[in-house]
Structure formats: C-alpha cells, structure tokens
Amino acid sequence: MINIKVFGDHLHTKFTVSGHSLFEEKGKDIVCSAVSSLSIMTSNYLELKSSLKTVLKDGLLEVEIIDPSLETNQIINIYIQMIKELIKQYPNYISLKFLEE
C-alpha cells in the first residue's frame, strides 16, 4: 500500500509518500505511477514557490516546506484533492492521513 501523510496544523508543512501499491508488477503499476507523478510534480512546483528539504529514495518521498505560506498550502490542497480522487478509484492501494507536527 502507498501511505501518504500530510503534516501541519493551519498550514501544511510537510508531506511524505512511502511504500508501493502492489497493484501490478513493477514497471506496469498504474497506481504507483499516478501517485509518483502527482507527488514529484507537486514537489517540483513547491520548490518554485518556497525552500524545501526533500528526501527521495526508492519507495520514499519526503517534502518539508521551510517557509509555509498560503500559496504553498493551496498547492498541497490541490495535491490532496487529486490523491483523494485516486483513492476513490483504488481504495485498497493508497492511504491518506493528516497529522499535526
């Protein structure tokens, strides 16, 4: 399962994506591909708007926003909405949790 965690109280300060969906074999997994694409695109866009601390390894993406703002919050809210749409289609393969730091 892909586990997505979004951190922050009033402003989102960090999100992590870990695990694998195991929907299909590696290289053919459309769920992993969709989540990876959305996550990397969001990270890249956030990088244009703020300073980030980013960790990217096999099976893990961690993005921490150094100076969260209303604009970065909006970007993450769009990401969350897109992830929720994927969860509607593939509920057994993706989890989304919200945590305060």
Helices and strands as residue ranges (DSSP letters): E 2-8, E 12-18, H 30-49, E 52-57, E 60-65, H 70-89, E 94-99
